[in-house]
């Protein structure tokens, strides 16, 4: 299959690059660095006045919500166009796409009222979500979650705790997965709720990460300096906050995660490191020595670059499936295995190429590129766990892609441990 771009699409890419060159001033970059929470600046991080004005200019050109229906604030465009725009902005630390926003799941499973209430404001940036999935005892085995939502008339009353609810301190809502039935198998008693962050009884407490001191530079993969733990104490929400049907939240949540993995932002999380080291190697020379002339470095970069192109092809395949109305079986899970593990390999290889300098963090006078490669290394292994561990994804590939039975049905309860 040919995943090349048309002349019109390449013209759009040049237009976006010209816009960035004209509008991304040093002052905006400085403001972005003050807001940064890792790769890109999303709606969930908050915006300063300069970044807000920049987004206004982006919106005037119809570059927000490109693939979403016009009736919900989008542009009725195609996903490839969205990919091109999203990719160019993501490379300079600006997230214009809706990956991780909750919008894809709301569009797929929400009521008409929810679509009209949420999607336009998610596109504009007025609304943003924190992801309330993980709990202290339920991470990779997310279906073991214990946060409860109990029906009380026309309301639900929520009690429990969530971990790693990144952006909960700036988001307007939490995309919450909670247990609504304890008498059925664990995957069948879960529901999704769209809970406003200002609801009484909801408390957010910071968890500072390894990237906090010193702060990771803009463009760091998984460079968030803060995540959160969130507590729900008799949080009462109306039944209209339920996304999809009660007790069918596992399917809604899985679908949302799969859709969120499709796009330029997720792709660049895994390959941005490759691009950064190629650019650095090409433009640096030390006392007559150029790393670009080192055969060992050239060979390793070529190997990693080929792997990065596999990431790209997987992303394009996923977008093609969505664009043509298809359904994911194993494709999203396969992408979630290959891309993060490639990112880890790249981060380790770069550290070996740079030697001792590859360990210096932001603020060191001898740090390479503000220490971004060292900060990338600290965040690299997180990618194998976020949004589903690679071990769980391998199980999905085996069962959905290859048709293999689960370990339990195969009579081998020890398998997969």
N, C-alpha and C positions, 0 to 999 in steps of 0.2 A: 504494500500500500504506500502511496506517495503522500508524505506528510509535509511537502514543501509548501511555501507560501506563494500566493499569486502576486503579480505586480502591484495590484491595488493594496494588498495587505502590506507589502514592503513599503509602499508610499506612506501608508498610515504609520508604520514604525518610524520612518524618517520624520514625519510630522510630530510625533510624540517626543522624539529625541530633541528636535529643534525647540519644542515648547519647554522641555526640561532645561536645556541650555540657557534659555532666555529667562525663565522664571525662578529657577532654583538658585537663589542668591546665597551668599555667605551668611547673611543674617538668618535666613530660613534654615540653613544647615545647622547653625548654632542652636536655634530653637528646637530642631529635631533631636539633636544630641541631648538636650535637656529633658526631652520627653521619652527618649528611647527605652524600650523594654525588650530589646532583642532584635530579631530580623524584621525590619520594617516598622512603621508606626501605624497601627490600626486604629479603628474607631474606638476600640476599648481602652486605649491608652490615654485619650484626651488630646486636645489640640490647643496650641497657643494662638494668638491673634494672627501671626504671619502665616502659620500653617492653615488656619481657617480660611484666610483670603486666598491662599493657593488652591484649596479645594473648591472654592467658589469658581475660580477660573477653570479648573478641571471640569466642573459640572457644566459650565456654559458650553463646553465643547462636546457634551454628550458622552463623556468617558466614564461615567459612574453607572453601575447597574446595567451594563450594556446588554447582557443576555436575558434580563428580566422583562416581563411584560410591561408595556406602557401603562396599563391600567393600575399597576402597582408602583409606578415611579421609575420604571426601567426604560430601555431604548428599543426593545424588540429585536435586538441584534443577535449575532451568532457567537458561539463560544470561542471560536478562533480569533475573532476581532477582540473579544474581551481578553483573551490570553495575551495578545500582542501588547495591548495597552498596559495590562497588569504587569507583564514581564519588565517593560522598560521602566515603569515607576518603582517596582520592587527593587531593581538594581541600585537605586539611589535612596533606598530606605523609606519609601512611601507606599503604603498598601491601599490601592484603590479598588481591589477586588473584595469579594464578600466571603472568602474562605474563613471558616471558623466563626462566622457571624450568627449562625443559626438560620439565616434566610433560606438556604436550600431546603431544609427540613420543614420550615413553615410553609414554603410554597408547595411542597409535596404533600404535607399531611395536615396543614392548618385549615380552620374554617375560613369562610369568606371574610368574616369580620376580623379574624386574626391576620389574614393576608393584608387587608387594607390598613389595619392598625400598625403593623410592624414593618412590613417590607419597605415602604417608602421612607420611613424614618431610619431604617438600617442602611439604606442606600445613601441617604443624605448625611448620616453620621449623628443624627439626633439621638438615636437609640444604639446601644451596644450590649452584648451579652458576655458574661463570664460563664465558663463551663463548669457546672456543678455535678460532676460524675464521681470522681475518686473519693474514697473514704479511708480512714486509718487502717481498716481491715479489709478493704476491697479496692485493689488497684488493678493488677493484671486480671484477677478474677472479679471483674466488675459486677457480675450478677449476684455476688454475695453481699451487696450493699444493704445497709440496715436503716438508712434514713426513711422515716415513715410518713406517709400522707394518708390521713384517715378522713373519710367522708363524714361531714356533719351538715346535713341539710343541703343547701346550695353552695357550701364551702368545703374546702379541705383544710385540715389542720396538720401542719408539718413540724416534725421534730427530728433532730439528728445533726450530724456534722459532716462537712465536706472538706477535703484536703486539696491543696494545689489549685484553688480556684483563682488562677491568675487573672488579673484585671478586675477582680471583684471590688477593689477600692476605687475604680473609676467607671465601671459599667453602670448602665441604667437598670439592667435586668440580669437574672441568673437563669441559665438554661438548665433546669434541675431534673435529675433523674431520682425518683423516689419509689419506695415499695408501697404498693396499694393493696396487696393481697398476700398474706403469709401462709395461706392454706394450699397454694398451688406450687408446682415446680418453680425454682427461683427465677428462671428467665421469663416466666409467664405472669408474674405478679408485679411488674414494674410499669410506671407511667412517667411521662415527661410533663413538666410544668414550666411556664414562662412567668417567673416571679419577679416583680419589681424590687429593686434593691432597697428601696425606702420603706418596705413593709415592716411594721412593728414586729419585734422579736428576732430580727435577722441581724447578726453581728459579724463583722469582718475583723480578723486579726492578722497582722503581717507575718510572713515567713521570709526572711532575708536569705538570698541565695549566695552561692560562691562567687557570682559575678558582681556582687554589690560593692566590694572594697578590694581593689579599685574597680570603678564602674567600667563595664565592657563598652568598647567604642561602638558607634553606630555601624550597623552592618554585621555585627556578630551573630552567628547562628546560635539560637537559644541563649541569648545574652541577657535575659530578663534579670534585673537585680532584685525583683520582689515577686513573690507569689503570696498566697493567703490560705488561711483556714477559715471556714465560714460556719457559723453556728445558727441553727434554727430552733427557736424555743417557742412553741405554740404559735408558729407563724400561720396566720389565717389568710387564705386566698380564695377568691371565687372560683367556681367550677369552670368559668370561661378561660382560666389560665391553663387548663389541660390541653396539651397538644396531641391531637389524635385521640384514639379511644383509650379508656381506662384499661390498664393491664396490658396494653400493647406497646408500651414505651421502649421495650428492648428493640423491636423492629424499627421504630421511628428513630431511636438513637443510633443504631447501626447504619441505617440509611443516611442519616445526616453526616456521620463521620465519613462514610464512603464518598458522598458528594463533596464534602469539604476537602478531600484529598485531591480533587481534580482541579488543576489550574497552575498558573505560573508561580504563585507564591510558594506552594508546597514543593514544586520542582526545584526552585532556586534555593530552598533551604538545604537541599542535598548537593547542589552543584556550584553554588556560589563560591565555595572554597577552592574548587578547581580553577574557576575564572580568576580569582584573586591571586593565586600563586602563579598562574601563567603570566598575568600582567606584571607581577613583581619581578619574576625571573627575567622577563624581556627587557625591563627598564633599569636594572641595577647592575653595576660593575664595581669591583673593589680591588684597587691596586693592580689593575690589569686582569683580574680574574672575573669572568662572567659566568654565573650559574647556568646561563643558557648554552654555554659551550661544554658543560660537563655532561659526558655521555650517560652517566648513571642517572642524573637528574632528568635529562631529556627522555630517557627510556621510561622512567617511572611516571613522569607526567603524561606521556603518551598513553601508557596503560590506564591511568586514572581517567584521562579524557575519553577514552573509548567507553569505559564504564559509565561516565556521565552521559554519553549519548544514548546509552540504554535507558537511563532515567528519563531522558527526553522522549524517547519513543514510547515508553510505557505511559507517560503523561498524555501524549498525543492520542494514543490508543484509547485511553479512558475518556478523553474529551470527545472522540469520535463516537464512542458508545453512547454517551449522554446526548450528543447532538442528534443522533439518529433514533433516539427514543428507546435504546436498548436498556438492559438491566445488568448490573454487575453480578458476577458469580464469584470468581476468584481474583479478578483483575486488580481491584483496589488493594486487596491483601498482598498480592505479589509485589505491587509497587511499594507498599509499606515495608516489605522485607528488604528489597534490593536497595532502595534509595538511602535509608538510614545507615545500613551497613556499609554502603559505599562512602557515605559521609565520614564514618569512623575511620575507615581505611585511609581516606584522603587526609584527614586531620593528623593521623599518626605519621604518615609519609612526609607531610610538610614539616612537621617537627624535626624529623630526621634530616631533612634537607637543610634546615636553618641552623641545626646544631644548638648550642647553648642559647643563642639569641631567640630561638623559637619558644623559649620558656619565659621570656620577659613580658610582663603584663603592662597594661596601659599606665602611663605615668613614668615608666623607666626611661631615662635619657637614651638608652640603647635599644629600646623596643622597636621591633619591625612593624611598620604600618600601625602605630599606636597599640601594638600588642594584640592585634586582632587574631592572629594565628594561634597565640597562646590561649586567648579567651575562647576561640572556637574549639580548641582541644578540650577545655574544661566542660564545654556544653555538649560535646559530640555524643557521648554515650547516653545522654538523655533522649536522643532521637530514637533509640531502639525501644523506648518505653512509652513515650508520649502517644496518645490517641491509639493505644493498642500495642502491646508488646510484639516483637517480631516472632516470639514463640507462639503466641496465640494466632498471629497471622499465618504462620506455617500450617497450623491445624486447619485454618479455613481453606487454604489452598489445597490441602490434602483431601478434605471432605467435599468442598464445593467444586474444585477444579478437577480433581482426579477421581472423585466418587468413592473414596475410601471410607470405611466405617469409622466412627469415633472409637477411642480406646475402650470406652465402657462397653459399647455394643460388640466390640471385637473380643471381649473377655479378657482384656489386658489392662486392669486398672492402674498398673504402674506406668504405663506408657505415657510419655509426654511430661513426666516429672522433671 
